[in-house]
Amino acid sequence: MLEVSRILTSVGLVAASTGLVVYAMGAAYADPRAFEMNLGMFMMIAGVIGTIIGIVIYRQQSTD
């Protein structure tokens, strides 16, 4: 379970930072693109949630 928490934490961080890039690319146009902005926001939120869950699982496993 310790490996799962590490993988979830790292994937969550990568998804959140990639979501930020996608969101910025959508907002950079003169006419902002809603699809890229929505996708980036979803990726950022999902990545942060995944990271938090991974950290909580890791902390719980390391104290046992």
C-alpha positions in Angstrom: 0.0 0.0 0.0 3.0 2.3 0.6 3.9 2.1 -3.1 0.3 3.0 -4.1 0.4 6.1 -2.0 3.7 7.2 -3.5 2.4 6.6 -7.0 -0.8 8.5 -6.3 1.1 11.4 -4.8 3.4 11.7 -7.8 0.7 11.3 -10.4 -1.5 13.8 -8.6 1.3 16.4 -8.6 2.0 15.9 -12.3 -1.7 16.1 -13.1 -2.1 19.3 -11.2 0.9 21.0 -12.8 -0.2 19.8 -16.3 -3.7 21.1 -15.6 -2.2 24.5 -14.8 -0.4 24.5 -18.2 -3.5 23.5 -20.1 -5.5 26.1 -18.3 -3.0 28.8 -19.2 -2.9 27.7 -22.8 -6.6 28.0 -23.0 -6.6 31.5 -21.4 -3.8 32.8 -23.5 -5.9 33.2 -26.6 -7.5 36.5 -27.5 -10.8 34.7 -27.3 -10.4 32.3 -24.4 -11.2 28.7 -25.2 -13.6 27.2 -22.7 -12.7 23.5 -23.4 -9.0 23.9 -22.5 -9.9 26.1 -19.5 -12.4 23.6 -18.1 -10.1 20.6 -18.8 -7.2 22.4 -17.1 -9.4 23.2 -14.1 -10.6 19.7 -13.8 -7.0 18.3 -14.0 -5.8 20.7 -11.3 -8.6 19.8 -8.9 -8.3 16.1 -9.5 -4.5 16.3 -9.1 -4.7 18.2 -5.8 -7.3 15.7 -4.5 -5.1 12.7 -5.6 -2.1 14.3 -4.0 -3.8 14.9 -0.7 -5.2 11.3 -0.6 -1.8 9.9 -1.4 -0.1 11.9 1.3 -2.8 10.9 3.9 -2.4 7.2 3.0 1.4 7.5 3.2 1.3 9.2 6.6 -1.1 6.6 7.9 1.0 3.7 6.6 4.3 5.1 7.9 2.9 5.6 11.5 1.8 1.9 11.7 
